[in-house]
Amino acid sequence: MTYQASSTYDSTTGRAIAGIFVAGVMFVLGYTVVRVSLAQPAASSPAPELAEVQVVVPGEGTLWADVGTSY
């Protein structure tokens, strides 16, 4: 009976390790696909030389300047 319990434990542990490994691989692949798709220019966006819109990202101080002062 001890051998059967040990075998079941080894099988469960192996499945858990395999599951964690597969989840890690899926995360890395998904992250890579998202990064590659975001790095490619969108088909509907105009050519860079034609687009004269500049995107300005404000600093954290500007974003949080009025927190707690207005309701």
mmJSON file of the N, C-alpha and C atoms, coordinates in Angstrom:
{"data_MODEL":{"atom_site":{
"group_PDB":["ATOM","ATOM","ATOM","ATOM","ATOM","ATOM","ATOM","ATOM","ATOM","ATOM","ATOM","ATOM","ATOM","ATOM","ATOM","ATOM","ATOM","ATOM","ATOM","ATOM","ATOM","ATOM","ATOM","ATOM","ATOM","ATOM","ATOM","ATOM","ATOM","ATOM","ATOM","ATOM","ATOM","ATOM","ATOM","ATOM","ATOM","ATOM","ATOM","ATOM","ATOM","ATOM","ATOM","ATOM","ATOM","ATOM","ATOM","ATOM","ATOM","ATOM","ATOM","ATOM","ATOM","ATOM","ATOM","ATOM","ATOM","ATOM","ATOM","ATOM","ATOM","ATOM","ATOM","ATOM","ATOM","ATOM","ATOM","ATOM","ATOM","ATOM","ATOM","ATOM","ATOM","ATOM","ATOM","ATOM","ATOM","ATOM","ATOM","ATOM","ATOM","ATOM","ATOM","ATOM","ATOM","ATOM","ATOM","ATOM","ATOM","ATOM","ATOM","ATOM","ATOM","ATOM","ATOM","ATOM","ATOM","ATOM","ATOM","ATOM","ATOM","ATOM","ATOM","ATOM","ATOM","ATOM","ATOM","ATOM","ATOM","ATOM","ATOM","ATOM","ATOM","ATOM","ATOM","ATOM","ATOM","ATOM","ATOM","ATOM","ATOM","ATOM","ATOM","ATOM","ATOM","ATOM","ATOM","ATOM","ATOM","ATOM","ATOM","ATOM","ATOM","ATOM","ATOM","ATOM","ATOM","ATOM","ATOM","ATOM","ATOM","ATOM","ATOM","ATOM","ATOM","ATOM","ATOM","ATOM","ATOM","ATOM","ATOM","ATOM","ATOM","ATOM","ATOM","ATOM","ATOM","ATOM","ATOM","ATOM","ATOM","ATOM","ATOM","ATOM","ATOM","ATOM","ATOM","ATOM","ATOM","ATOM","ATOM","ATOM","ATOM","ATOM","ATOM","ATOM","ATOM","ATOM","ATOM","ATOM","ATOM","ATOM","ATOM","ATOM","ATOM","ATOM","ATOM","ATOM","ATOM","ATOM","ATOM","ATOM","ATOM","ATOM","ATOM","ATOM","ATOM","ATOM","ATOM","ATOM","ATOM","ATOM","ATOM","ATOM","ATOM","ATOM","ATOM","ATOM","ATOM","ATOM","ATOM","ATOM","ATOM"],
"id":[1,2,3,4,5,6,7,8,9,10,11,12,13,14,15,16,17,18,19,20,21,22,23,24,25,26,27,28,29,30,31,32,33,34,35,36,37,38,39,40,41,42,43,44,45,46,47,48,49,50,51,52,53,54,55,56,57,58,59,60,61,62,63,64,65,66,67,68,69,70,71,72,73,74,75,76,77,78,79,80,81,82,83,84,85,86,87,88,89,90,91,92,93,94,95,96,97,98,99,100,101,102,103,104,105,106,107,108,109,110,111,112,113,114,115,116,117,118,119,120,121,122,123,124,125,126,127,128,129,130,131,132,133,134,135,136,137,138,139,140,141,142,143,144,145,146,147,148,149,150,151,152,153,154,155,156,157,158,159,160,161,162,163,164,165,166,167,168,169,170,171,172,173,174,175,176,177,178,179,180,181,182,183,184,185,186,187,188,189,190,191,192,193,194,195,196,197,198,199,200,201,202,203,204,205,206,207,208,209,210,211,212,213],
"type_symbol":["N","C","C","N","C","C","N","C","C","N","C","C","N","C","C","N","C","C","N","C","C","N","C","C","N","C","C","N","C","C","N","C","C","N","C","C","N","C","C","N","C","C","N","C","C","N","C","C","N","C","C","N","C","C","N","C","C","N","C","C","N","C","C","N","C","C","N","C","C","N","C","C","N","C","C","N","C","C","N","C","C","N","C","C","N","C","C","N","C","C","N","C","C","N","C","C","N","C","C","N","C","C","N","C","C","N","C","C","N","C","C","N","C","C","N","C","C","N","C","C","N","C","C","N","C","C","N","C","C","N","C","C","N","C","C","N","C","C","N","C","C","N","C","C","N","C","C","N","C","C","N","C","C","N","C","C","N","C","C","N","C","C","N","C","C","N","C","C","N","C","C","N","C","C","N","C","C","N","C","C","N","C","C","N","C","C","N","C","C","N","C","C","N","C","C","N","C","C","N","C","C","N","C","C","N","C","C","N","C","C","N","C","C"],
"label_atom_id":["N","CA","C","N","CA","C","N","CA","C","N","CA","C","N","CA","C","N","CA","C","N","CA","C","N","CA","C","N","CA","C","N","CA","C","N","CA","C","N","CA","C","N","CA","C","N","CA","C","N","CA","C","N","CA","C","N","CA","C","N","CA","C","N","CA","C","N","CA","C","N","CA","C","N","CA","C","N","CA","C","N","CA","C","N","CA","C","N","CA","C","N","CA","C","N","CA","C","N","CA","C","N","CA","C","N","CA","C","N","CA","C","N","CA","C","N","CA","C","N","CA","C","N","CA","C","N","CA","C","N","CA","C","N","CA","C","N","CA","C","N","CA","C","N","CA","C","N","CA","C","N","CA","C","N","CA","C","N","CA","C","N","CA","C","N","CA","C","N","CA","C","N","CA","C","N","CA","C","N","CA","C","N","CA","C","N","CA","C","N","CA","C","N","CA","C","N","CA","C","N","CA","C","N","CA","C","N","CA","C","N","CA","C","N","CA","C","N","CA","C","N","CA","C","N","CA","C","N","CA","C","N","CA","C","N","CA","C","N","CA","C","N","CA","C","N","CA","C"],
"label_alt_id":[null,null,null,null,null,null,null,null,null,null,null,null,null,null,null,null,null,null,null,null,null,null,null,null,null,null,null,null,null,null,null,null,null,null,null,null,null,null,null,null,null,null,null,null,null,null,null,null,null,null,null,null,null,null,null,null,null,null,null,null,null,null,null,null,null,null,null,null,null,null,null,null,null,null,null,null,null,null,null,null,null,null,null,null,null,null,null,null,null,null,null,null,null,null,null,null,null,null,null,null,null,null,null,null,null,null,null,null,null,null,null,null,null,null,null,null,null,null,null,null,null,null,null,null,null,null,null,null,null,null,null,null,null,null,null,null,null,null,null,null,null,null,null,null,null,null,null,null,null,null,null,null,null,null,null,null,null,null,null,null,null,null,null,null,null,null,null,null,null,null,null,null,null,null,null,null,null,null,null,null,null,null,null,null,null,null,null,null,null,null,null,null,null,null,null,null,null,null,null,null,null,null,null,null,null,null,null,null,null,null,null,null,null],
"label_comp_id":["MET","MET","MET","THR","THR","THR","TYR","TYR","TYR","GLN","GLN","GLN","ALA","ALA","ALA","SER","SER","SER","SER","SER","SER","THR","THR","THR","TYR","TYR","TYR","ASP","ASP","ASP","SER","SER","SER","THR","THR","THR","THR","THR","THR","GLY","GLY","GLY","ARG","ARG","ARG","ALA","ALA","ALA","ILE","ILE","ILE","ALA","ALA","ALA","GLY","GLY","GLY","ILE","ILE","ILE","PHE","PHE","PHE","VAL","VAL","VAL","ALA","ALA","ALA","GLY","GLY","GLY","VAL","VAL","VAL","MET","MET","MET","PHE","PHE","PHE","VAL","VAL","VAL","LEU","LEU","LEU","GLY","GLY","GLY","TYR","TYR","TYR","THR","THR","THR","VAL","VAL","VAL","VAL","VAL","VAL","ARG","ARG","ARG","VAL","VAL","VAL","SER","SER","SER","LEU","LEU","LEU","ALA","ALA","ALA","GLN","GLN","GLN","PRO","PRO","PRO","ALA","ALA","ALA","ALA","ALA","ALA","SER","SER","SER","SER","SER","SER","PRO","PRO","PRO","ALA","ALA","ALA","PRO","PRO","PRO","GLU","GLU","GLU","LEU","LEU","LEU","ALA","ALA","ALA","GLU","GLU","GLU","VAL","VAL","VAL","GLN","GLN","GLN","VAL","VAL","VAL","VAL","VAL","VAL","VAL","VAL","VAL","PRO","PRO","PRO","GLY","GLY","GLY","GLU","GLU","GLU","GLY","GLY","GLY","THR","THR","THR","LEU","LEU","LEU","TRP","TRP","TRP","ALA","ALA","ALA","ASP","ASP","ASP","VAL","VAL","VAL","GLY","GLY","GLY","THR","THR","THR","SER","SER","SER","TYR","TYR","TYR"],
"label_asym_id":["A","A","A","A","A","A","A","A","A","A","A","A","A","A","A","A","A","A","A","A","A","A","A","A","A","A","A","A","A","A","A","A","A","A","A","A","A","A","A","A","A","A","A","A","A","A","A","A","A","A","A","A","A","A","A","A","A","A","A","A","A","A","A","A","A","A","A","A","A","A","A","A","A","A","A","A","A","A","A","A","A","A","A","A","A","A","A","A","A","A","A","A","A","A","A","A","A","A","A","A","A","A","A","A","A","A","A","A","A","A","A","A","A","A","A","A","A","A","A","A","A","A","A","A","A","A","A","A","A","A","A","A","A","A","A","A","A","A","A","A","A","A","A","A","A","A","A","A","A","A","A","A","A","A","A","A","A","A","A","A","A","A","A","A","A","A","A","A","A","A","A","A","A","A","A","A","A","A","A","A","A","A","A","A","A","A","A","A","A","A","A","A","A","A","A","A","A","A","A","A","A","A","A","A","A","A","A","A","A","A","A","A","A"],
"label_entity_id":["1","1","1","1","1","1","1","1","1","1","1","1","1","1","1","1","1","1","1","1","1","1","1","1","1","1","1","1","1","1","1","1","1","1","1","1","1","1","1","1","1","1","1","1","1","1","1","1","1","1","1","1","1","1","1","1","1","1","1","1","1","1","1","1","1","1","1","1","1","1","1","1","1","1","1","1","1","1","1","1","1","1","1","1","1","1","1","1","1","1","1","1","1","1","1","1","1","1","1","1","1","1","1","1","1","1","1","1","1","1","1","1","1","1","1","1","1","1","1","1","1","1","1","1","1","1","1","1","1","1","1","1","1","1","1","1","1","1","1","1","1","1","1","1","1","1","1","1","1","1","1","1","1","1","1","1","1","1","1","1","1","1","1","1","1","1","1","1","1","1","1","1","1","1","1","1","1","1","1","1","1","1","1","1","1","1","1","1","1","1","1","1","1","1","1","1","1","1","1","1","1","1","1","1","1","1","1","1","1","1","1","1","1"],
"label_seq_id":[1,1,1,2,2,2,3,3,3,4,4,4,5,5,5,6,6,6,7,7,7,8,8,8,9,9,9,10,10,10,11,11,11,12,12,12,13,13,13,14,14,14,15,15,15,16,16,16,17,17,17,18,18,18,19,19,19,20,20,20,21,21,21,22,22,22,23,23,23,24,24,24,25,25,25,26,26,26,27,27,27,28,28,28,29,29,29,30,30,30,31,31,31,32,32,32,33,33,33,34,34,34,35,35,35,36,36,36,37,37,37,38,38,38,39,39,39,40,40,40,41,41,41,42,42,42,43,43,43,44,44,44,45,45,45,46,46,46,47,47,47,48,48,48,49,49,49,50,50,50,51,51,51,52,52,52,53,53,53,54,54,54,55,55,55,56,56,56,57,57,57,58,58,58,59,59,59,60,60,60,61,61,61,62,62,62,63,63,63,64,64,64,65,65,65,66,66,66,67,67,67,68,68,68,69,69,69,70,70,70,71,71,71],
"pdbx_PDB_ins_code":[null,null,null,null,null,null,null,null,null,null,null,null,null,null,null,null,null,null,null,null,null,null,null,null,null,null,null,null,null,null,null,null,null,null,null,null,null,null,null,null,null,null,null,null,null,null,null,null,null,null,null,null,null,null,null,null,null,null,null,null,null,null,null,null,null,null,null,null,null,null,null,null,null,null,null,null,null,null,null,null,null,null,null,null,null,null,null,null,null,null,null,null,null,null,null,null,null,null,null,null,null,null,null,null,null,null,null,null,null,null,null,null,null,null,null,null,null,null,null,null,null,null,null,null,null,null,null,null,null,null,null,null,null,null,null,null,null,null,null,null,null,null,null,null,null,null,null,null,null,null,null,null,null,null,null,null,null,null,null,null,null,null,null,null,null,null,null,null,null,null,null,null,null,null,null,null,null,null,null,null,null,null,null,null,null,null,null,null,null,null,null,null,null,null,null,null,null,null,null,null,null,null,null,null,null,null,null,null,null,null,null,null,null],
"Cartn_x":[0.808,0.0,0.859,1.989,2.856,3.343,3.616,4.093,3.018,1.782,0.685,0.528,0.593,0.47,1.622,2.828,3.986,3.848,3.343,3.159,2.13,1.056,0.033,0.592,1.4,2.014,2.948,3.766,4.695,3.935,2.831,2.037,1.415,0.9,0.289,1.335,2.483,3.562,4.036,4.168,4.593,3.603,2.327,1.304,1.316,1.528,1.57,2.752,3.906,5.096,4.897,4.317,4.057,3.058,2.048,1.066,1.678,2.543,3.218,4.132,4.821,5.702,4.906,3.803,2.965,2.388,1.955,1.433,2.508,3.72,4.822,5.123,5.138,5.4,4.286,3.045,1.914,1.979,2.38,2.509,3.578,4.733,5.827,5.419,4.782,4.349,3.287,2.331,1.299,1.879,2.786,3.427,4.193,4.914,5.691,4.776,3.685,2.754,2.153,1.784,1.21,2.232,3.452,4.49,4.781,4.837,5.105,3.945,2.722,1.574,1.467,1.834,1.798,2.937,4.034,5.182,4.953,4.048,3.786,2.837,3.099,2.196,0.832,-0.184,-1.543,-1.746,-2.534,-2.767,-3.55,-4.38,-5.205,-4.499,-3.333,-2.636,-1.909,-1.88,-1.201,0.306,0.96,2.419,3.02,4.148,4.742,5.032,5.437,5.747,4.485,3.326,2.078,1.407,1.722,1.093,1.867,1.175,1.824,1.314,0.736,0.207,1.294,1.567,2.536,1.785,2.196,1.576,2.492,1.939,2.714,2.147,2.995,2.578,3.017,2.066,2.443,3.156,3.941,4.637,3.695,4.189,3.351,2.905,3.75,3.381,2.175,2.107,0.972,-0.284,-0.143,-1.294,-1.904,-1.079,-1.568,-1.654,-1.509,-1.433,-2.714,-3.889,-5.114,-5.821,-5.122,-5.733,-5.895,-7.093,-7.363,-7.714,-7.604,-7.947,-9.321,-9.816,-11.147,-11.997,-13.284,-14.177,-15.241],
"Cartn_y":[-1.188,0.0,1.263,1.261,2.427,2.764,1.739,1.966,2.675,2.305,2.91,4.393,4.724,6.107,6.941,6.399,7.114,7.346,6.358,6.486,7.567,7.634,8.645,10.031,10.138,11.417,11.867,10.966,11.305,11.736,11.067,11.411,12.803,13.1,14.407,15.514,15.269,16.253,16.498,15.454,15.593,16.4,16.151,16.906,18.375,18.638,20.02,20.765,20.131,20.75,20.972,19.982,20.125,21.251,21.377,22.444,23.816,23.962,25.246,25.572,24.568,24.767,25.208,24.524,24.87,26.274,26.624,27.97,29.026,28.758,29.695,29.871,28.767,28.839,29.604,29.346,30.049,31.548,31.917,33.328,34.001,33.369,33.949,34.078,33.064,33.134,34.216,34.295,35.321,36.714,36.909,38.209,38.604,37.645,37.914,38.278,37.557,37.85,39.234,39.602,40.93,42.01,41.834,42.84,43.001,41.902,41.973,42.646,42.318,42.919,44.408,44.828,46.252,47.023,46.353,47.021,47.309,46.58,46.796,47.971,48.805,49.942,49.458,50.159,49.794,50.126,49.33,49.533,50.809,51.237,52.42,53.721,53.64,54.868,55.445,56.778,57.402,57.221,57.464,57.357,58.341,58.005,58.892,60.294,60.433,61.762,62.608,61.96,62.685,63.022,62.292,62.507,63.589,64.672,65.767,65.901,64.848,64.861,64.375,65.156,64.754,64.336,63.232,62.745,63.109,63.837,64.258,63.546,62.816,62.115,62.953,63.44,64.287,63.477,64.176,63.534,63.207,62.426,62.011,63.188,64.183,65.352,66.067,66.161,66.804,65.964,64.666,63.778,63.776,63.901,63.816,65.182,66.271,67.605,67.986,67.649,68.108,67.024,65.964,64.909,65.416,65.348,65.782,67.247,68.01,69.425,69.723,68.82,69.038,67.793,68.011,66.906,66.827],
"Cartn_z":[0.0,0.0,0.0,0.642,0.669,-0.739,-1.523,-2.886,-3.716,-3.568,-4.325,-3.948,-2.668,-2.226,-2.763,-2.761,-3.269,-4.766,-5.468,-6.91,-7.235,-6.461,-6.667,-6.377,-5.328,-4.982,-6.098,-6.611,-7.684,-8.94,-9.232,-10.399,-10.243,-9.061,-8.805,-8.858,-8.278,-8.287,-9.71,-10.478,-11.87,-12.686,-12.458,-13.179,-12.776,-11.5,-11.028,-11.647,-11.664,-12.249,-13.744,-14.431,-15.863,-16.121,-15.271,-15.428,-15.26,-14.269,-14.046,-15.218,-15.738,-16.883,-18.111,-18.377,-19.529,-19.367,-18.172,-17.931,-18.174,-17.755,-17.987,-19.46,-20.183,-21.625,-22.323,-21.948,-22.56,-22.265,-21.059,-20.712,-21.569,-21.693,-22.476,-23.939,-24.498,-25.89,-26.086,-25.192,-25.297,-25.182,-24.253,-24.071,-25.33,-25.913,-27.12,-28.285,-28.445,-29.539,-29.383,-28.173,-27.945,-28.233,-27.778,-28.008,-29.496,-30.229,-31.664,-32.383,-32.01,-32.684,-32.375,-31.174,-30.85,-31.499,-31.809,-32.411,-33.891,-34.53,-35.948,-36.117,-37.123,-37.353,-37.836,-37.433,-37.834,-39.31,-39.992,-41.419,-41.676,-40.753,-40.954,-40.596,-39.979,-39.598,-40.804,-40.925,-42.065,-41.974,-43.058,-43.097,-42.103,-41.479,-40.455,-40.968,-42.244,-42.742,-42.961,-43.09,-43.272,-41.947,-40.927,-39.622,-38.869,-38.562,-37.857,-36.43,-35.9,-34.547,-33.601,-32.58,-31.573,-30.322,-29.766,-28.54,-27.38,-26.434,-25.271,-24.049,-23.375,-22.161,-20.968,-20.173,-19.036,-17.956,-17.171,-16.077,-14.929,-13.984,-12.862,-12.002,-11.875,-11.08,-11.646,-12.961,-13.618,-13.471,-13.589,-13.5,-12.103,-11.089,-9.701,-9.034,-9.755,-9.172,-8.41,-8.945,-8.3,-7.501,-7.182,-6.376,-4.946,-4.436,-3.078,-2.962,-4.061,-3.994,-4.585,-5.437,-6.023,-5.812,-5.648,-5.387,-6.443],
"occupancy":[1.0,1.0,1.0,1.0,1.0,1.0,1.0,1.0,1.0,1.0,1.0,1.0,1.0,1.0,1.0,1.0,1.0,1.0,1.0,1.0,1.0,1.0,1.0,1.0,1.0,1.0,1.0,1.0,1.0,1.0,1.0,1.0,1.0,1.0,1.0,1.0,1.0,1.0,1.0,1.0,1.0,1.0,1.0,1.0,1.0,1.0,1.0,1.0,1.0,1.0,1.0,1.0,1.0,1.0,1.0,1.0,1.0,1.0,1.0,1.0,1.0,1.0,1.0,1.0,1.0,1.0,1.0,1.0,1.0,1.0,1.0,1.0,1.0,1.0,1.0,1.0,1.0,1.0,1.0,1.0,1.0,1.0,1.0,1.0,1.0,1.0,1.0,1.0,1.0,1.0,1.0,1.0,1.0,1.0,1.0,1.0,1.0,1.0,1.0,1.0,1.0,1.0,1.0,1.0,1.0,1.0,1.0,1.0,1.0,1.0,1.0,1.0,1.0,1.0,1.0,1.0,1.0,1.0,1.0,1.0,1.0,1.0,1.0,1.0,1.0,1.0,1.0,1.0,1.0,1.0,1.0,1.0,1.0,1.0,1.0,1.0,1.0,1.0,1.0,1.0,1.0,1.0,1.0,1.0,1.0,1.0,1.0,1.0,1.0,1.0,1.0,1.0,1.0,1.0,1.0,1.0,1.0,1.0,1.0,1.0,1.0,1.0,1.0,1.0,1.0,1.0,1.0,1.0,1.0,1.0,1.0,1.0,1.0,1.0,1.0,1.0,1.0,1.0,1.0,1.0,1.0,1.0,1.0,1.0,1.0,1.0,1.0,1.0,1.0,1.0,1.0,1.0,1.0,1.0,1.0,1.0,1.0,1.0,1.0,1.0,1.0,1.0,1.0,1.0,1.0,1.0,1.0,1.0,1.0,1.0,1.0,1.0,1.0],
"B_iso_or_equiv":[0.0,0.0,0.0,0.0,0.0,0.0,0.0,0.0,0.0,0.0,0.0,0.0,0.0,0.0,0.0,0.0,0.0,0.0,0.0,0.0,0.0,0.0,0.0,0.0,0.0,0.0,0.0,0.0,0.0,0.0,0.0,0.0,0.0,0.0,0.0,0.0,0.0,0.0,0.0,0.0,0.0,0.0,0.0,0.0,0.0,0.0,0.0,0.0,0.0,0.0,0.0,0.0,0.0,0.0,0.0,0.0,0.0,0.0,0.0,0.0,0.0,0.0,0.0,0.0,0.0,0.0,0.0,0.0,0.0,0.0,0.0,0.0,0.0,0.0,0.0,0.0,0.0,0.0,0.0,0.0,0.0,0.0,0.0,0.0,0.0,0.0,0.0,0.0,0.0,0.0,0.0,0.0,0.0,0.0,0.0,0.0,0.0,0.0,0.0,0.0,0.0,0.0,0.0,0.0,0.0,0.0,0.0,0.0,0.0,0.0,0.0,0.0,0.0,0.0,0.0,0.0,0.0,0.0,0.0,0.0,0.0,0.0,0.0,0.0,0.0,0.0,0.0,0.0,0.0,0.0,0.0,0.0,0.0,0.0,0.0,0.0,0.0,0.0,0.0,0.0,0.0,0.0,0.0,0.0,0.0,0.0,0.0,0.0,0.0,0.0,0.0,0.0,0.0,0.0,0.0,0.0,0.0,0.0,0.0,0.0,0.0,0.0,0.0,0.0,0.0,0.0,0.0,0.0,0.0,0.0,0.0,0.0,0.0,0.0,0.0,0.0,0.0,0.0,0.0,0.0,0.0,0.0,0.0,0.0,0.0,0.0,0.0,0.0,0.0,0.0,0.0,0.0,0.0,0.0,0.0,0.0,0.0,0.0,0.0,0.0,0.0,0.0,0.0,0.0,0.0,0.0,0.0,0.0,0.0,0.0,0.0,0.0,0.0],
"pdbx_formal_charge":[null,null,null,null,null,null,null,null,null,null,null,null,null,null,null,null,null,null,null,null,null,null,null,null,null,null,null,null,null,null,null,null,null,null,null,null,null,null,null,null,null,null,null,null,null,null,null,null,null,null,null,null,null,null,null,null,null,null,null,null,null,null,null,null,null,null,null,null,null,null,null,null,null,null,null,null,null,null,null,null,null,null,null,null,null,null,null,null,null,null,null,null,null,null,null,null,null,null,null,null,null,null,null,null,null,null,null,null,null,null,null,null,null,null,null,null,null,null,null,null,null,null,null,null,null,null,null,null,null,null,null,null,null,null,null,null,null,null,null,null,null,null,null,null,null,null,null,null,null,null,null,null,null,null,null,null,null,null,null,null,null,null,null,null,null,null,null,null,null,null,null,null,null,null,null,null,null,null,null,null,null,null,null,null,null,null,null,null,null,null,null,null,null,null,null,null,null,null,null,null,null,null,null,null,null,null,null,null,null,null,null,null,null],
"auth_seq_id":[1,1,1,2,2,2,3,3,3,4,4,4,5,5,5,6,6,6,7,7,7,8,8,8,9,9,9,10,10,10,11,11,11,12,12,12,13,13,13,14,14,14,15,15,15,16,16,16,17,17,17,18,18,18,19,19,19,20,20,20,21,21,21,22,22,22,23,23,23,24,24,24,25,25,25,26,26,26,27,27,27,28,28,28,29,29,29,30,30,30,31,31,31,32,32,32,33,33,33,34,34,34,35,35,35,36,36,36,37,37,37,38,38,38,39,39,39,40,40,40,41,41,41,42,42,42,43,43,43,44,44,44,45,45,45,46,46,46,47,47,47,48,48,48,49,49,49,50,50,50,51,51,51,52,52,52,53,53,53,54,54,54,55,55,55,56,56,56,57,57,57,58,58,58,59,59,59,60,60,60,61,61,61,62,62,62,63,63,63,64,64,64,65,65,65,66,66,66,67,67,67,68,68,68,69,69,69,70,70,70,71,71,71],
"auth_comp_id":["MET","MET","MET","THR","THR","THR","TYR","TYR","TYR","GLN","GLN","GLN","ALA","ALA","ALA","SER","SER","SER","SER","SER","SER","THR","THR","THR","TYR","TYR","TYR","ASP","ASP","ASP","SER","SER","SER","THR","THR","THR","THR","THR","THR","GLY","GLY","GLY","ARG","ARG","ARG","ALA","ALA","ALA","ILE","ILE","ILE","ALA","ALA","ALA","GLY","GLY","GLY","ILE","ILE","ILE","PHE","PHE","PHE","VAL","VAL","VAL","ALA","ALA","ALA","GLY","GLY","GLY","VAL","VAL","VAL","MET","MET","MET","PHE","PHE","PHE","VAL","VAL","VAL","LEU","LEU","LEU","GLY","GLY","GLY","TYR","TYR","TYR","THR","THR","THR","VAL","VAL","VAL","VAL","VAL","VAL","ARG","ARG","ARG","VAL","VAL","VAL","SER","SER","SER","LEU","LEU","LEU","ALA","ALA","ALA","GLN","GLN","GLN","PRO","PRO","PRO","ALA","ALA","ALA","ALA","ALA","ALA","SER","SER","SER","SER","SER","SER","PRO","PRO","PRO","ALA","ALA","ALA","PRO","PRO","PRO","GLU","GLU","GLU","LEU","LEU","LEU","ALA","ALA","ALA","GLU","GLU","GLU","VAL","VAL","VAL","GLN","GLN","GLN","VAL","VAL","VAL","VAL","VAL","VAL","VAL","VAL","VAL","PRO","PRO","PRO","GLY","GLY","GLY","GLU","GLU","GLU","GLY","GLY","GLY","THR","THR","THR","LEU","LEU","LEU","TRP","TRP","TRP","ALA","ALA","ALA","ASP","ASP","ASP","VAL","VAL","VAL","GLY","GLY","GLY","THR","THR","THR","SER","SER","SER","TYR","TYR","TYR"],
"auth_asym_id":["A","A","A","A","A","A","A","A","A","A","A","A","A","A","A","A","A","A","A","A","A","A","A","A","A","A","A","A","A","A","A","A","A","A","A","A","A","A","A","A","A","A","A","A","A","A","A","A","A","A","A","A","A","A","A","A","A","A","A","A","A","A","A","A","A","A","A","A","A","A","A","A","A","A","A","A","A","A","A","A","A","A","A","A","A","A","A","A","A","A","A","A","A","A","A","A","A","A","A","A","A","A","A","A","A","A","A","A","A","A","A","A","A","A","A","A","A","A","A","A","A","A","A","A","A","A","A","A","A","A","A","A","A","A","A","A","A","A","A","A","A","A","A","A","A","A","A","A","A","A","A","A","A","A","A","A","A","A","A","A","A","A","A","A","A","A","A","A","A","A","A","A","A","A","A","A","A","A","A","A","A","A","A","A","A","A","A","A","A","A","A","A","A","A","A","A","A","A","A","A","A","A","A","A","A","A","A","A","A","A","A","A","A"],
"auth_atom_id":["N","CA","C","N","CA","C","N","CA","C","N","CA","C","N","CA","C","N","CA","C","N","CA","C","N","CA","C","N","CA","C","N","CA","C","N","CA","C","N","CA","C","N","CA","C","N","CA","C","N","CA","C","N","CA","C","N","CA","C","N","CA","C","N","CA","C","N","CA","C","N","CA","C","N","CA","C","N","CA","C","N","CA","C","N","CA","C","N","CA","C","N","CA","C","N","CA","C","N","CA","C","N","CA","C","N","CA","C","N","CA","C","N","CA","C","N","CA","C","N","CA","C","N","CA","C","N","CA","C","N","CA","C","N","CA","C","N","CA","C","N","CA","C","N","CA","C","N","CA","C","N","CA","C","N","CA","C","N","CA","C","N","CA","C","N","CA","C","N","CA","C","N","CA","C","N","CA","C","N","CA","C","N","CA","C","N","CA","C","N","CA","C","N","CA","C","N","CA","C","N","CA","C","N","CA","C","N","CA","C","N","CA","C","N","CA","C","N","CA","C","N","CA","C","N","CA","C","N","CA","C","N","CA","C","N","CA","C","N","CA","C","N","CA","C","N","CA","C"],
"pdbx_PDB_model_num":[1,1,1,1,1,1,1,1,1,1,1,1,1,1,1,1,1,1,1,1,1,1,1,1,1,1,1,1,1,1,1,1,1,1,1,1,1,1,1,1,1,1,1,1,1,1,1,1,1,1,1,1,1,1,1,1,1,1,1,1,1,1,1,1,1,1,1,1,1,1,1,1,1,1,1,1,1,1,1,1,1,1,1,1,1,1,1,1,1,1,1,1,1,1,1,1,1,1,1,1,1,1,1,1,1,1,1,1,1,1,1,1,1,1,1,1,1,1,1,1,1,1,1,1,1,1,1,1,1,1,1,1,1,1,1,1,1,1,1,1,1,1,1,1,1,1,1,1,1,1,1,1,1,1,1,1,1,1,1,1,1,1,1,1,1,1,1,1,1,1,1,1,1,1,1,1,1,1,1,1,1,1,1,1,1,1,1,1,1,1,1,1,1,1,1,1,1,1,1,1,1,1,1,1,1,1,1,1,1,1,1,1,1]
}}}
